[in-house]
Amino acid sequence: MNRYLMTPGPVPVSTGVSVSQARPLINHRCGAFSELFLSIEDKLAQLLRSGGRTVLFPASGTGSLEALAANFTGPDVTVLSVSCGVFGDRFREITALYGAKIVSVDVPMGCGVTPEAVASAVERNPDCSVLLLTQNETSTGVLNPIDRIIAAIPREKRPLILVDSVSAVGAMPCFPEEWGIDGLATASQKGLLTPPGLGLIWLSERGWDAVSKRKCPSYYFDLARQKKQLYMDAPENPYTPPVSLYYALDAALDEILVDGWFDLRRRAASSLAAGIESLGFSLLVKDENFRSPGLTAFSLPSGDIAAVSKALKAAGIEPAGGQGALKGKIIRMSHYHDVRWPEISLALGSLYAALGSGRAQSRDFMRDALAAWEGK
Ligand SMILES: *Cc1c(COP(=O)(O)O)cnc(C)c1O
């Protein structure tokens, strides 16, 4: 039986990306490796629209968050932590572990973070020198408008802005330099369409400057150590890199850097949302301005969502469930990868079947989804 992976990380990778990893290993201290490294850097520079280089190291997304926490925070730092879900809470928890004092702003799960809420929290807390934000909150499917949030904070009052974009980069616009982000964390296995295992960190000039003035308590995650080799003409990693994953990321970036990619992801999200609502499910994110182009979360007010999830899995569709307070209450389906009409109709047809015959609210769910896919 075919199995269709629809979890919001890892996401299915293409055959081209899978096969790229089967190439013979090369020494990570040689010209060929530096060429591969530079090829990835060029593509990431296009994707992030930045001339700066990105640190790559073996870690999952949590490791990238920890690297930011270790380099930017500590017992001498007060952090303003804005969370609207499980991953916002995790970033806060990691930072607290490094000894930072935390001022928390919590937004209910399913709701987005508004520019006004953050600007007023910054105004009220001038002692906070670091601000933590989540771009795409994967536990709920909320996309926060990082560009507008940062723009709402007067430039002279801006703390260092650290953003968890683990599930955003690749699937939706994320332009840290243009937006004013100082430290961006991401990972390979979501919007970047690569197997799990690579962490990525991008810093602004202000970010590199701040990091250079602090002593990092972690040896492995010390970004200043990474910077020396990152900016050589022939860049290297200070420690052994997962070379096969570099091949995979290099190949995956070619699939992402095509015209209209972000628009396709947005259309897939709208189409799936339209079909899901018409089937009788309830979208967790009510305000469509905050809906993620990468994943969709929904519940079933009139029935048993766990039974739907079980039926989907039995039919070969693998979505994810809820996390934290939403455990057992929602289904999350991802569309970071190349989901188009065939995949959308497969997902909706399978949901229709999983609901049980006659339980769908409307039989027009395909028509509604297709209209949204076609932008009507
Ligand atoms: C997946 C994810 C993480 C954690 O990533 P791991 O790779 O599981 O360590 C952190 N933040 C967000 C927003 C995520 O989606």
Boltz pocket constraint, residues with backbone or C-beta under 6 A from the ligand:
constraints:
  - pocket:
      binder: B
      contacts: [[A, 8], [A, 9], [A, 60], [A, 61], [A, 62], [A, 63], [A, 87], [A, 134], [A, 136], [A, 137], [A, 138], [A, 164], [A, 165], [A, 166], [A, 167], [A, 187], [A, 190]]
      max_distance: 6.0
